[in-house]
Amino acid sequence: MTTAAPVFTAKTVEAILVTVALYSFVGWIYIALNAVVHPESLHWPLTHFVSWPHEDTFGALCFALSFASTLTVKVMGCKE
């Protein structure tokens, strides 16, 4: 009798977390540069399609997500 391979291996989860960390960090850098170049835009909505989130909220969420993803990768200490 054979057992099915797990859908998400530790390496797969690590790759997903690293990708999330990278893209969210790039989002934070974008908002940080916007804050330097034209800080008056931080209270504007991120997109004209919806009124939430604002640019400053998006930057904070990106930073938190990047930090959490990176921390999780480091704590996992993938050994595969």
N, C-alpha and C positions, 0 to 999 in steps of 0.2 A: 504494500500500500504506500503510495506516494503522498507527500504533503505539498500543498500549494505554497509557492514562494510568496513572501510578504509583498504587498503592493508597494509600500514605501520602506525602503531600506534606510539605514542611517545616513548613507551617502546621498540618497535622494533628498531626504529632509534637509541635510546640510546644504546641498546645492540650491534648494528653494529658499532657504533662509539667507544665504549669501546674496542671492539675486534680489530678494526683498530689501536687504540691508543696503545694497548698492543703489538701487533705484530710489529708495526713500532718502538716502543721503544726498543724491543728486538733486532731488526735489527740495531738500533743505538748503543746499548751496544756492539754488536758483532764487529762493525767497530771500536768503541772506544778502545776495547781490542786489536784488530788487530793493531791499531795505537801505542799502548804501546809496544806490543810484537815485531812487525816488521814493523816500519813506512815506510820502503822503498816500501811496497806493496800498499800504498794508491793511487798511480797513475796507478796501474794496472786495467784492465777491471774487472768488478765484476764476469763475466763468460767468458769462452772461446768461447761461441757461438756467441756473438756480441761484438763489440768494445766499446759500451756505455751502461750503465753508468760505471764510474770508482768507486772504493770503496769509495773514499772521497765524490763523488757526491751522492752515495747511502746513506751514513751516514747522509749527510746534509738533503736530502729529507726525510729520516726516522724521523729525529728529528723534522723537520717542520710539517710533517704529524701527528706525535704523539702530538705535541703541539696544532695544530689546532683542532684535534679530541677531546682532553681533554678540551680545551677551549669551544668548541661547546657544549659538554655535560654539563659543568658547567653553561654556559649561558642559555641553555634550561631549566635547573632546573626542570626536569621531575616530574610531580605531580601525575601521574596515579598510 
